[in-house]
Amino acid sequence: MKAVKVQFKSCDNCHKVVKSNVRKCPECGKREFTDIYLEEKE
C-alpha cells in the first residue's frame, strides 16, 4: 500500500470536487477552479 497524490480541482463557486481534466463544473456550470491534491491509497 502506498499513497498516491491525485490531482483534482474544486469549483470556486460551489466547491464541488471534480477530476482535473474537467473543464466545466457539472454542478453549476462555472469554469473557475482551484487545484487540490488528494492522497489515495493503492
mmCIF file of the N, C-alpha and C atoms, coordinates in Angstrom:
data_MODEL
# 
_entry.id   MODEL 
# 
loop_
_atom_site.group_PDB 
_atom_site.id 
_atom_site.type_symbol 
_atom_site.label_atom_id 
_atom_site.label_alt_id 
_atom_site.label_comp_id 
_atom_site.label_asym_id 
_atom_site.label_entity_id 
_atom_site.label_seq_id 
_atom_site.pdbx_PDB_ins_code 
_atom_site.Cartn_x 
_atom_site.Cartn_y 
_atom_site.Cartn_z 
_atom_site.occupancy 
_atom_site.B_iso_or_equiv 
_atom_site.pdbx_formal_charge 
_atom_site.auth_seq_id 
_atom_site.auth_comp_id 
_atom_site.auth_asym_id 
_atom_site.auth_atom_id 
_atom_site.pdbx_PDB_model_num 
ATOM 1   N N  . MET A 1 1  ? 0.836   -1.207 0.000   1.00 0.00 ? 1  MET A N  1 
ATOM 2   C CA . MET A 1 1  ? 0.000   0.000  0.000   1.00 0.00 ? 1  MET A CA 1 
ATOM 3   C C  . MET A 1 1  ? 0.865   1.249  0.000   1.00 0.00 ? 1  MET A C  1 
ATOM 4   N N  . LYS A 1 2  ? 0.682   2.082  -0.972  1.00 0.00 ? 2  LYS A N  1 
ATOM 5   C CA . LYS A 1 2  ? 1.356   3.363  -0.924  1.00 0.00 ? 2  LYS A CA 1 
ATOM 6   C C  . LYS A 1 2  ? 0.364   4.456  -1.287  1.00 0.00 ? 2  LYS A C  1 
ATOM 7   N N  . ALA A 1 3  ? 0.595   5.607  -0.756  1.00 0.00 ? 3  ALA A N  1 
ATOM 8   C CA . ALA A 1 3  ? -0.309  6.720  -1.026  1.00 0.00 ? 3  ALA A CA 1 
ATOM 9   C C  . ALA A 1 3  ? 0.129   7.411  -2.312  1.00 0.00 ? 3  ALA A C  1 
ATOM 10  N N  . VAL A 1 4  ? -0.827  7.692  -3.141  1.00 0.00 ? 4  VAL A N  1 
ATOM 11  C CA . VAL A 1 4  ? -0.548  8.363  -4.404  1.00 0.00 ? 4  VAL A CA 1 
ATOM 12  C C  . VAL A 1 4  ? -1.277  9.698  -4.391  1.00 0.00 ? 4  VAL A C  1 
ATOM 13  N N  . LYS A 1 5  ? -0.577  10.736 -4.793  1.00 0.00 ? 5  LYS A N  1 
ATOM 14  C CA . LYS A 1 5  ? -1.244  12.040 -4.857  1.00 0.00 ? 5  LYS A CA 1 
ATOM 15  C C  . LYS A 1 5  ? -1.966  12.140 -6.192  1.00 0.00 ? 5  LYS A C  1 
ATOM 16  N N  . VAL A 1 6  ? -3.241  12.412 -6.109  1.00 0.00 ? 6  VAL A N  1 
ATOM 17  C CA . VAL A 1 6  ? -4.053  12.528 -7.309  1.00 0.00 ? 6  VAL A CA 1 
ATOM 18  C C  . VAL A 1 6  ? -4.551  13.958 -7.399  1.00 0.00 ? 6  VAL A C  1 
ATOM 19  N N  . GLN A 1 7  ? -4.427  14.539 -8.588  1.00 0.00 ? 7  GLN A N  1 
ATOM 20  C CA . GLN A 1 7  ? -4.855  15.921 -8.743  1.00 0.00 ? 7  GLN A CA 1 
ATOM 21  C C  . GLN A 1 7  ? -6.350  16.000 -9.031  1.00 0.00 ? 7  GLN A C  1 
ATOM 22  N N  . PHE A 1 8  ? -6.996  16.825 -8.273  1.00 0.00 ? 8  PHE A N  1 
ATOM 23  C CA . PHE A 1 8  ? -8.399  17.136 -8.511  1.00 0.00 ? 8  PHE A CA 1 
ATOM 24  C C  . PHE A 1 8  ? -8.499  18.640 -8.539  1.00 0.00 ? 8  PHE A C  1 
ATOM 25  N N  . LYS A 1 9  ? -9.690  19.158 -8.784  1.00 0.00 ? 9  LYS A N  1 
ATOM 26  C CA . LYS A 1 9  ? -9.891  20.578 -8.581  1.00 0.00 ? 9  LYS A CA 1 
ATOM 27  C C  . LYS A 1 9  ? -11.248 20.818 -7.965  1.00 0.00 ? 9  LYS A C  1 
ATOM 28  N N  . SER A 1 10 ? -11.315 21.914 -7.270  1.00 0.00 ? 10 SER A N  1 
ATOM 29  C CA . SER A 1 10 ? -12.514 22.257 -6.534  1.00 0.00 ? 10 SER A CA 1 
ATOM 30  C C  . SER A 1 10 ? -13.093 23.532 -7.148  1.00 0.00 ? 10 SER A C  1 
ATOM 31  N N  . CYS A 1 11 ? -14.391 23.496 -7.411  1.00 0.00 ? 11 CYS A N  1 
ATOM 32  C CA . CYS A 1 11 ? -15.036 24.651 -8.043  1.00 0.00 ? 11 CYS A CA 1 
ATOM 33  C C  . CYS A 1 11 ? -15.033 25.850 -7.093  1.00 0.00 ? 11 CYS A C  1 
ATOM 34  N N  . ASP A 1 12 ? -14.584 26.993 -7.600  1.00 0.00 ? 12 ASP A N  1 
ATOM 35  C CA . ASP A 1 12 ? -14.545 28.201 -6.770  1.00 0.00 ? 12 ASP A CA 1 
ATOM 36  C C  . ASP A 1 12 ? -15.940 28.672 -6.372  1.00 0.00 ? 12 ASP A C  1 
ATOM 37  N N  . ASN A 1 13 ? -16.927 28.332 -7.181  1.00 0.00 ? 13 ASN A N  1 
ATOM 38  C CA . ASN A 1 13 ? -18.280 28.803 -6.913  1.00 0.00 ? 13 ASN A CA 1 
ATOM 39  C C  . ASN A 1 13 ? -19.041 27.897 -5.943  1.00 0.00 ? 13 ASN A C  1 
ATOM 40  N N  . CYS A 1 14 ? -19.150 26.596 -6.287  1.00 0.00 ? 14 CYS A N  1 
ATOM 41  C CA . CYS A 1 14 ? -19.969 25.712 -5.442  1.00 0.00 ? 14 CYS A CA 1 
ATOM 42  C C  . CYS A 1 14 ? -19.130 24.682 -4.687  1.00 0.00 ? 14 CYS A C  1 
ATOM 43  N N  . HIS A 1 15 ? -17.817 24.694 -4.911  1.00 0.00 ? 15 HIS A N  1 
ATOM 44  C CA . HIS A 1 15 ? -16.872 23.822 -4.196  1.00 0.00 ? 15 HIS A CA 1 
ATOM 45  C C  . HIS A 1 15 ? -17.047 22.333 -4.466  1.00 0.00 ? 15 HIS A C  1 
ATOM 46  N N  . LYS A 1 16 ? -17.658 22.009 -5.593  1.00 0.00 ? 16 LYS A N  1 
ATOM 47  C CA . LYS A 1 16 ? -17.734 20.600 -5.971  1.00 0.00 ? 16 LYS A CA 1 
ATOM 48  C C  . LYS A 1 16 ? -16.358 20.156 -6.426  1.00 0.00 ? 16 LYS A C  1 
ATOM 49  N N  . VAL A 1 17 ? -15.940 18.972 -6.016  1.00 0.00 ? 17 VAL A N  1 
ATOM 50  C CA . VAL A 1 17 ? -14.632 18.448 -6.404  1.00 0.00 ? 17 VAL A CA 1 
ATOM 51  C C  . VAL A 1 17 ? -14.790 17.580 -7.644  1.00 0.00 ? 17 VAL A C  1 
ATOM 52  N N  . VAL A 1 18 ? -14.002 17.916 -8.681  1.00 0.00 ? 18 VAL A N  1 
ATOM 53  C CA . VAL A 1 18 ? -14.060 17.168 -9.936  1.00 0.00 ? 18 VAL A CA 1 
ATOM 54  C C  . VAL A 1 18 ? -12.662 16.736 -10.342 1.00 0.00 ? 18 VAL A C  1 
ATOM 55  N N  . LYS A 1 19 ? -12.565 15.815 -11.285 1.00 0.00 ? 19 LYS A N  1 
ATOM 56  C CA . LYS A 1 19 ? -11.261 15.390 -11.785 1.00 0.00 ? 19 LYS A CA 1 
ATOM 57  C C  . LYS A 1 19 ? -10.574 16.542 -12.499 1.00 0.00 ? 19 LYS A C  1 
ATOM 58  N N  . SER A 1 20 ? -9.254  16.486 -12.561 1.00 0.00 ? 20 SER A N  1 
ATOM 59  C CA . SER A 1 20 ? -8.505  17.625 -13.096 1.00 0.00 ? 20 SER A CA 1 
ATOM 60  C C  . SER A 1 20 ? -8.689  17.823 -14.598 1.00 0.00 ? 20 SER A C  1 
ATOM 61  N N  . ASN A 1 21 ? -9.264  16.848 -15.313 1.00 0.00 ? 21 ASN A N  1 
ATOM 62  C CA . ASN A 1 21 ? -9.458  17.038 -16.756 1.00 0.00 ? 21 ASN A CA 1 
ATOM 63  C C  . ASN A 1 21 ? -10.817 17.641 -17.095 1.00 0.00 ? 21 ASN A C  1 
ATOM 64  N N  . VAL A 1 22 ? -11.628 17.925 -16.068 1.00 0.00 ? 22 VAL A N  1 
ATOM 65  C CA . VAL A 1 22 ? -12.943 18.511 -16.302 1.00 0.00 ? 22 VAL A CA 1 
ATOM 66  C C  . VAL A 1 22 ? -12.786 20.011 -16.563 1.00 0.00 ? 22 VAL A C  1 
ATOM 67  N N  . ARG A 1 23 ? -13.421 20.500 -17.631 1.00 0.00 ? 23 ARG A N  1 
ATOM 68  C CA . ARG A 1 23 ? -13.272 21.907 -17.999 1.00 0.00 ? 23 ARG A CA 1 
ATOM 69  C C  . ARG A 1 23 ? -14.339 22.788 -17.357 1.00 0.00 ? 23 ARG A C  1 
ATOM 70  N N  . LYS A 1 24 ? -15.511 22.202 -17.134 1.00 0.00 ? 24 LYS A N  1 
ATOM 71  C CA . LYS A 1 24 ? -16.641 22.985 -16.656 1.00 0.00 ? 24 LYS A CA 1 
ATOM 72  C C  . LYS A 1 24 ? -17.320 22.240 -15.513 1.00 0.00 ? 24 LYS A C  1 
ATOM 73  N N  . CYS A 1 25 ? -17.643 22.949 -14.471 1.00 0.00 ? 25 CYS A N  1 
ATOM 74  C CA . CYS A 1 25 ? -18.270 22.310 -13.310 1.00 0.00 ? 25 CYS A CA 1 
ATOM 75  C C  . CYS A 1 25 ? -19.637 21.716 -13.680 1.00 0.00 ? 25 CYS A C  1 
ATOM 76  N N  . PRO A 1 26 ? -19.828 20.413 -13.426 1.00 0.00 ? 26 PRO A N  1 
ATOM 77  C CA . PRO A 1 26 ? -21.111 19.784 -13.756 1.00 0.00 ? 26 PRO A CA 1 
ATOM 78  C C  . PRO A 1 26 ? -22.251 20.279 -12.862 1.00 0.00 ? 26 PRO A C  1 
ATOM 79  N N  . GLU A 1 27 ? -21.896 20.829 -11.726 1.00 0.00 ? 27 GLU A N  1 
ATOM 80  C CA . GLU A 1 27 ? -22.895 21.262 -10.745 1.00 0.00 ? 27 GLU A CA 1 
ATOM 81  C C  . GLU A 1 27 ? -23.468 22.638 -11.091 1.00 0.00 ? 27 GLU A C  1 
ATOM 82  N N  . CYS A 1 28 ? -22.590 23.605 -11.344 1.00 0.00 ? 28 CYS A N  1 
ATOM 83  C CA . CYS A 1 28 ? -23.063 24.989 -11.517 1.00 0.00 ? 28 CYS A CA 1 
ATOM 84  C C  . CYS A 1 28 ? -22.676 25.599 -12.869 1.00 0.00 ? 28 CYS A C  1 
ATOM 85  N N  . GLY A 1 29 ? -21.829 24.896 -13.647 1.00 0.00 ? 29 GLY A N  1 
ATOM 86  C CA . GLY A 1 29 ? -21.502 25.379 -14.985 1.00 0.00 ? 29 GLY A CA 1 
ATOM 87  C C  . GLY A 1 29 ? -20.388 26.415 -15.056 1.00 0.00 ? 29 GLY A C  1 
ATOM 88  N N  . LYS A 1 30 ? -19.779 26.751 -13.923 1.00 0.00 ? 30 LYS A N  1 
ATOM 89  C CA . LYS A 1 30 ? -18.688 27.727 -13.938 1.00 0.00 ? 30 LYS A CA 1 
ATOM 90  C C  . LYS A 1 30 ? -17.378 27.063 -14.359 1.00 0.00 ? 30 LYS A C  1 
ATOM 91  N N  . ARG A 1 31 ? -16.400 27.893 -14.723 1.00 0.00 ? 31 ARG A N  1 
ATOM 92  C CA . ARG A 1 31 ? -15.114 27.353 -15.170 1.00 0.00 ? 31 ARG A CA 1 
ATOM 93  C C  . ARG A 1 31 ? -13.944 27.783 -14.303 1.00 0.00 ? 31 ARG A C  1 
ATOM 94  N N  . GLU A 1 32 ? -14.231 28.321 -13.129 1.00 0.00 ? 32 GLU A N  1 
ATOM 95  C CA . GLU A 1 32 ? -13.137 28.731 -12.245 1.00 0.00 ? 32 GLU A CA 1 
ATOM 96  C C  . GLU A 1 32 ? -12.896 27.640 -11.210 1.00 0.00 ? 32 GLU A C  1 
ATOM 97  N N  . PHE A 1 33 ? -11.665 27.145 -11.188 1.00 0.00 ? 33 PHE A N  1 
ATOM 98  C CA . PHE A 1 33 ? -11.337 26.059 -10.268 1.00 0.00 ? 33 PHE A CA 1 
ATOM 99  C C  . PHE A 1 33 ? -10.073 26.359 -9.486  1.00 0.00 ? 33 PHE A C  1 
ATOM 100 N N  . THR A 1 34 ? -9.921  25.698 -8.354  1.00 0.00 ? 34 THR A N  1 
ATOM 101 C CA . THR A 1 34 ? -8.694  25.721 -7.581  1.00 0.00 ? 34 THR A CA 1 
ATOM 102 C C  . THR A 1 34 ? -8.154  24.297 -7.560  1.00 0.00 ? 34 THR A C  1 
ATOM 103 N N  . ASP A 1 35 ? -6.876  24.131 -7.915  1.00 0.00 ? 35 ASP A N  1 
ATOM 104 C CA . ASP A 1 35 ? -6.282  22.794 -7.899  1.00 0.00 ? 35 ASP A CA 1 
ATOM 105 C C  . ASP A 1 35 ? -6.092  22.303 -6.474  1.00 0.00 ? 35 ASP A C  1 
ATOM 106 N N  . ILE A 1 36 ? -6.428  21.032 -6.264  1.00 0.00 ? 36 ILE A N  1 
ATOM 107 C CA . ILE A 1 36 ? -6.186  20.418 -4.960  1.00 0.00 ? 36 ILE A CA 1 
ATOM 108 C C  . ILE A 1 36 ? -5.582  19.038 -5.199  1.00 0.00 ? 36 ILE A C  1 
ATOM 109 N N  . TYR A 1 37 ? -4.902  18.544 -4.225  1.00 0.00 ? 37 TYR A N  1 
ATOM 110 C CA . TYR A 1 37 ? -4.316  17.207 -4.330  1.00 0.00 ? 37 TYR A CA 1 
ATOM 111 C C  . TYR A 1 37 ? -4.843  16.355 -3.203  1.00 0.00 ? 37 TYR A C  1 
ATOM 112 N N  . LEU A 1 38 ? -5.327  15.182 -3.553  1.00 0.00 ? 38 LEU A N  1 
ATOM 113 C CA . LEU A 1 38 ? -5.837  14.258 -2.549  1.00 0.00 ? 38 LEU A CA 1 
ATOM 114 C C  . LEU A 1 38 ? -4.995  12.999 -2.590  1.00 0.00 ? 38 LEU A C  1 
ATOM 115 N N  . GLU A 1 39 ? -4.733  12.444 -1.427  1.00 0.00 ? 39 GLU A N  1 
ATOM 116 C CA . GLU A 1 39 ? -3.953  11.211 -1.398  1.00 0.00 ? 39 GLU A CA 1 
ATOM 117 C C  . GLU A 1 39 ? -4.877  10.016 -1.464  1.00 0.00 ? 39 GLU A C  1 
ATOM 118 N N  . GLU A 1 40 ? -4.575  9.114  -2.379  1.00 0.00 ? 40 GLU A N  1 
ATOM 119 C CA . GLU A 1 40 ? -5.346  7.890  -2.474  1.00 0.00 ? 40 GLU A CA 1 
ATOM 120 C C  . GLU A 1 40 ? -4.439  6.717  -2.205  1.00 0.00 ? 40 GLU A C  1 
ATOM 121 N N  . LYS A 1 41 ? -4.966  5.742  -1.508  1.00 0.00 ? 41 LYS A N  1 
ATOM 122 C CA . LYS A 1 41 ? -4.163  4.552  -1.217  1.00 0.00 ? 41 LYS A CA 1 
ATOM 123 C C  . LYS A 1 41 ? -4.326  3.543  -2.341  1.00 0.00 ? 41 LYS A C  1 
ATOM 124 N N  . GLU A 1 42 ? -3.213  2.946  -2.741  1.00 0.00 ? 42 GLU A N  1 
ATOM 125 C CA . GLU A 1 42 ? -3.282  1.941  -3.804  1.00 0.00 ? 42 GLU A CA 1 
ATOM 126 C C  . GLU A 1 42 ? -3.406  0.563  -3.210  1.00 0.00 ? 42 GLU A C  1 
# 
